[in-house]
């Protein structure tokens, strides 16, 4: 059941790592190996793997220290701990770090299999839901319907309230001409819409165009505006 996901496996024992890698190849398309915590952190930053499988006892940066660094910015990536330690203090500290599981060595093969498969199923489920919430604009841009935000290269494009409402209107009417009168009544409150002139609308469209990294809003002379991508 190999899926197109990647895993970072950090373990300082070369022989142990080799055995686990052979097993992980059944589940992951790409496996990144690290022999210490510092190397693992570098690979994580560079490759952003889908799953992290980390030993606790490693040189330069131990597993818990590594996770604390990662969790400062990344609360989401699934992390599985492998450890020879079953002491209460290790377990209590690990609980705070939002882990998928904390497996005690030697790890039971069936337990390990179950944890890996459940992690992959969760990733697949989240990916489907995430895609349902996204409207892909281009290779690097998308609109998130849930958060009502525009993203370019995973960074939020800073839109004002009216710019965001205008974009939603154009998106709902994709490939249709939207008249200025429709824009004024949709974007502005009813009490204000009667006082909005064409110049205000042109200015709003111009500002929105300037912020979008893709040229997808057309002006249709004498008619209105059209969103096409």
C-alpha positions in Angstrom: 0.0 0.0 0.0 2.8 2.4 -0.8 1.5 6.0 -1.0 3.1 9.1 -2.4 4.2 10.4 1.0 7.6 11.0 2.4 9.1 10.2 5.8 12.1 11.5 7.7 13.6 8.7 9.9 16.2 9.8 12.4 18.1 7.1 14.3 21.8 7.1 15.3 22.2 3.3 15.1 23.1 2.5 11.5 22.0 -1.2 11.6 18.7 -0.4 13.3 18.0 2.4 10.8 18.8 0.1 7.9 16.2 -2.5 9.1 13.5 0.1 9.6 14.1 1.7 6.2 13.5 -1.6 4.5 10.2 -1.8 6.2 9.2 1.8 5.6 9.8 1.3 1.9 6.5 -0.6 1.9 4.6 2.6 2.8 6.5 5.6 1.7 7.6 6.8 -1.8 10.5 8.8 -0.3 12.6 8.1 2.9 15.0 10.6 4.2 17.6 9.3 6.7 19.3 11.2 9.5 21.9 9.9 12.0 21.6 12.7 14.5 19.2 15.5 15.6 21.0 18.3 13.9 21.0 16.5 10.5 17.3 15.6 11.0 16.5 19.3 11.5 18.3 20.3 8.4 16.5 17.7 6.3 13.2 18.7 7.8 13.7 22.4 6.9 14.9 21.5 3.4 12.5 18.7 2.4 9.4 19.2 4.6 8.6 15.5 4.8 5.0 14.3 5.4 5.8 12.2 8.5 8.6 12.4 11.1 9.8 9.1 12.7 12.4 10.1 15.4 14.5 8.3 18.0 14.7 10.1 21.3 18.4 9.4 22.1 20.5 11.1 19.4 23.7 13.1 19.3 23.9 16.9 18.8 20.1 17.3 19.3 17.9 14.7 21.0 14.5 13.7 19.8 12.5 15.8 22.3 14.7 18.9 21.7 14.3 18.5 17.9 10.5 18.2 18.2 10.3 21.3 20.4 12.1 23.3 17.7 9.9 22.0 14.9 6.7 22.5 16.9 7.4 26.2 17.3 6.3 26.7 13.7 4.8 23.4 12.7 1.9 22.0 14.8 0.6 19.8 12.1 3.2 17.3 10.7 2.6 13.9 12.2 5.5 12.9 14.6 6.1 9.3 15.9 8.7 8.8 18.6 10.7 5.6 19.0 12.4 5.3 22.4 14.0 2.8 24.7 12.8 5.1 27.6 9.5 4.3 29.2 10.1 6.6 32.1 7.2 8.8 33.2 9.0 12.1 32.7 9.8 11.3 29.1 6.2 10.3 28.4 4.8 13.4 30.1 7.1 15.7 28.1 6.2 14.0 24.9 2.5 14.3 25.4 2.9 18.1 25.3 4.4 17.9 21.8 1.3 16.7 19.9 2.7 13.3 18.8 0.9 10.6 16.8 2.4 8.0 19.1 5.3 7.1 21.5 6.5 3.6 20.8 8.8 1.8 23.2 11.7 -0.2 21.8 11.8 -3.0 20.9 8.7 -2.0 18.9 6.1 -4.6 18.3 5.8 -5.1 14.5 2.0 -5.2 14.4 1.8 -2.1 16.6 4.3 -0.3 14.3 2.3 -1.3 11.2 -0.9 -0.1 12.7 0.6 3.3 13.7 2.1 3.8 10.2 -1.0 2.8 8.3 -3.3 5.0 10.5 -1.0 8.0 10.0 -1.1 7.6 6.2 -4.9 7.2 6.2 -5.2 10.4 8.2 -2.9 12.2 5.8 -4.9 11.0 2.9 -8.2 12.1 4.5 -6.8 15.5 5.4 -5.5 16.0 1.8 -9.0 15.2 0.4 -10.6 17.7 2.7 -8.0 20.3 2.1 -8.4 20.0 -1.7 -12.2 20.4 -1.3 -11.6 23.7 0.5 -9.2 25.0 -2.2 -9.9 26.7 -5.5 -6.7 26.4 -7.6 -6.0 29.6 -9.5 -2.6 28.7 -10.9 0.4 26.5 -10.1 1.4 28.6 -7.1 -1.9 30.4 -6.2 -5.1 29.2 -4.6 -8.2 30.6 -2.8 -9.0 28.9 0.5 -12.8 28.9 0.9 -12.7 28.1 4.6 -10.5 30.9 5.7 -11.5 33.2 2.8 -7.9 34.0 2.0 -5.8 34.1 -1.2 -2.5 32.3 -1.1 0.6 32.7 -3.3 3.4 30.2 -2.8 1.9 29.3 0.6 1.9 32.9 1.8 -1.2 34.9 2.4 -1.9 37.8 0.0 -3.0 40.7 2.2 -6.5 41.8 1.0 -8.7 44.3 2.6 -12.3 43.3 3.6 -13.8 44.9 0.4 -11.1 43.4 -1.9 -11.8 40.0 -0.4 -15.6 40.4 -0.9 -15.1 41.5 -4.5 -12.9 38.6 -5.2 -15.5 36.2 -3.8 -18.2 37.8 -6.0 -16.1 37.5 -9.1 -15.2 33.9 -8.1 -18.9 33.0 -7.7 -19.5 34.5 -11.1 -16.4 33.0 -12.8 -16.4 33.5 -16.6 -19.4 35.8 -16.3 -19.5 39.5 -16.7 -20.3 41.2 -13.4 -21.8 44.7 -13.7 -20.7 47.6 -11.6 -24.2 47.8 -10.1 -23.9 44.2 -8.9 -20.5 45.0 -7.4 -21.7 48.0 -5.5 -24.7 46.2 -4.0 -22.7 43.1 -3.1 -19.6 44.8 -1.7 -21.0 47.7 0.1 -23.8 47.9 2.7 -27.2 48.7 1.2 -27.2 52.2 2.9 -23.9 53.0 1.2 -24.2 51.2 -2.2 -26.4 54.0 -3.7 -23.6 56.5 -3.1 -20.9 54.3 -4.7 -19.9 55.6 -8.2 -18.1 53.9 -11.0 -14.8 55.5 -10.1 -14.9 53.9 -6.6 -15.6 50.5 -8.2 -12.7 51.0 -10.7 -10.4 51.9 -7.9 -11.4 48.8 -5.9 -10.8 46.5 -8.9 -7.5 48.2 -9.6 -6.3 47.7 -6.1 -7.3 44.0 -6.1 -5.6 43.5 -9.5 -2.4 45.0 -8.2 -2.3 42.7 -5.2 -3.1 39.5 -7.2 0.1 37.7 -8.5 -1.9 36.5 -11.6 -3.7 38.6 -14.2 -7.1 37.0 -14.1 -9.5 40.0 -13.9 -10.6 41.5 -17.3 -12.3 44.8 -17.8 -15.1 44.4 -20.4 -15.7 47.9 -21.9 -19.2 49.2 -21.2 -20.3 46.1 -19.4 -18.2 45.2 -16.2 -15.6 42.8 -15.1 -14.9 39.2 -15.7 -12.8 36.7 -13.7 -11.2 34.0 -15.9 -8.5 31.4 -15.2 
